[in-house]
Amino acid sequence: MSGILNSTIGRKFAMALSALFLMIFLLQHFAINILSVFSPDTFNEVSHFMGTFWVVQYIFQPILIFGVIFHFVMGFVLEIKNKKARPISYAKNNGNANSSWMSRNMIWSGAAILAFMVLHFIDFWFPEMNIKYIQGDMSGLLADGEGFRYYEELVHKFENPIRVAAYALAFVFLALHLLHGFMSAFQSIGADNKYVKSLQGFAKVYAIGIPLGFVFIALFHFFNH
């Protein structure tokens, strides 16, 4: 494993696999969150299942956390190594002629997403871990015992306009990151063939549609709380 990660191609391949893994998780996360718009009860039930099922908690969740950390660390490592590998004269070239704005600024969109991830963990994951594993409450119920707490907690987070604005901005950066990263990931694992045009179309729909969907969820709850 260390030998693979010591080569540029190996690092790019590992980066691509982690990216594809995180994109699958993002789709699953969106599928659950959009339920809060159409059916709060279903959202509560699915959230409770995901929050208590041992396979999710003790296998998938650690893998996800590792995947997030690995992807961001590897992204910064690749950026640093790429900068060191470029000759000084390269900086004099017209960057617009050689690459897109998104490809040249992946590190900055990634940093913005990382900042959002920290906020997201503070908003949702840390409180959830506190309730379940420190307070020892695995019931998922509201304080009065009338129904699950997940929907109420979600809506409460989106009452603050500053938080909603921060979430919306973060998902704009995510869309920009995905627009380049999606196709880059497929090319890194060798999917650069006759199906590339179809992949490009799907990549654009995913890269714009999923972040836009998350923004819609935040705005929906903000204007309807």
N, C-alpha and C positions, 0 to 999 in steps of 0.2 A: 504493500500500500504506500509506504513512504517513498519507494522508488518511482511509483507512478506520479506521485505528487511533486516529485523533484523535477519533472519535465514540464515544459510549457504546454504541450499537447495534453498531457495527463491532467494538469491543473485545470485546463479549459474543459476537458471532458467531465471531470468531477464537478466543476462549477455548473455545467449544463445539467447534469443529472440532479443536483440539488435544486436548481431552478425549476425543473420540470416537476419535481416532488412538491415544491412549495406552491406551484401553480395549481396542482391537483388539490392541495389542502385549501387554497384560497377559494376555489370553486365550491368545495364542500362547505366551507365556512359561510360563504354567501348564501348557499342553498338553505342553510339553517336560519341565518339572520333575516332573510326575506320573509320567512314565516311569521315574524313579529308584525309585519304589515298586514297580512291577510288573515292570520289566525293566532292570536296570542296564546290560546290554550294549547294548540299544537306546538308552538314555539317553546312553551314551558315544558311540555312533555319530552320533546326531543332534547332540549337543553339538559333536563334532569337525567335522561338516559346517558347522554354524552359525558355528563359530569360525574356519574357514579359507576358506569360500566368499567370493570377492572381492566379489560383489554385496552380501552381508550386511555384510562388514567395512568396505567403502569407500563404500557408498551408503546402505544402510539404517541402519547404526549411527550415522553422523553426523546423519542426519535424525532419528533417535530422540533423540539427545542434545539437538539443537536443540529438538525438540518438548517435552522435559521442562523445559528451561530456560525456553522461551517460556511454557509453561503456568503455571509457578510465578510467574514475573515478572509476567505479565499478571494473575494472581490477586491478587497483592499490590497492583498498580496499581489494579485495579478496587475493591478494598477501601478503599484510601486515598481514591480519588475519591468513592466512595459515602458515606464518613463526612463528607467535606467538603461534599457536596451536601445532607446531611440538616439540616433546621432544628433548632435547640437544643431546641425543644419536643418533637421526636420522641423524644428520650431519656427524656421523662417518661411516654411511653405504655407500656402493658403489652406488652412484646415477645412474650410467649407468645400474645397474642391476634392478633398481626399476622403471625407467621411461626413455623416450626418451630424446634426447638433446633438441628437440623442445619444449616438455612439460615443461622442467626445465627452459627454457629461454624465455617463452612467454612474461614475463615482459620486457625483453630487446628488443625483436623484436617489441613489442608494443610501447616502448619508441622511437625506430627508426622511426616507422610509424607515431607516433605523431609529431616528428620533421619534417617529410616530409609534414604532413598535414599543419603545420604552414607555410612552404615554399610554398605550393600549394595555400594557402589562400592569401599569400602576392603576389604571381605571378598572380593569376587569380581573386579570389573572391573580394578582397579589391578594385582593380582597377575597376571591374565591378560595385560594389556598388557605387563607386565614380562617375563613368560616368552616371549611371542611376538616382541616388537619390540625389547627391550633385550638379553635373553639370546639371541634369535634361534632359539628352539626352536619350530618350527611343527608338530612331529610329533604333539603331544598325548599322547605316551606317558609311562608311569610311569618312574621312575628306572631300574628294572630292565628296562625294555623290554617287560614282560609286560602288555599291554593299555593302554587309554587311562586318563588320570589324572582325568577329570572327576567320575566317581562317587565316587572316594576323597576328592577335595577337598570335594565337597558334604557327604558324611557327616562328615568331620572338622570342618567348620564347626558342625555341629549337636551336637557332643559337649558343648559348654559350655552349662549350663542358663541362665546369664544371657543369653547371646546368643539362645537359643531363646525365652526370656520376652520379650526386646526385640522379636523378630520377631513373636511372637504379638500383642503389644500394638499394634505398628505396623499389623498387618492388621485389628485391631479399628477403629482410626482410619480405615483405608482403607475398610472397610465403611460406616462412618458417612458418610464423604465421598462415597462412590459412591451411597448411598441418595438423597441430594439431588441430587448432581451429574449423575447419569445423565439424569434427567428434565429437569433444568434445561438440559442441553446440547441435548436434542431440541427443547425449546420455543424455545431461542435460534435454532435453524435453521429454525423454522416447522413443526415436526412436532407441532402441538397441534391434533389433529383427532379424527375418530371412532375412530382406532386408538390413542388415548392410553391407554385402559384396558389394552389388550394390552401396550403399551409399559411401563406401570407394573408389570404382572406380571412381564415379562421383566427389567425393571430391578431389581426386588427379588431375583429369583433370581440374577441376575448379581452384584449388590452384596453379597449374603450368601454365595453359593456359592463364588465365586472366592477371596475372602479366606479363607474357611473351608477351602478346599482347600489353600491355601498353609500355613495353620497345621497342617493334618493332615500335610503333607509334613515339616515341621520336627519335629513330635512323633513321627512314625513313625521318622525316622532317629535321633532322640534316644534313644528307648526300644529301638531295635534295633541300636545300634552295638556 
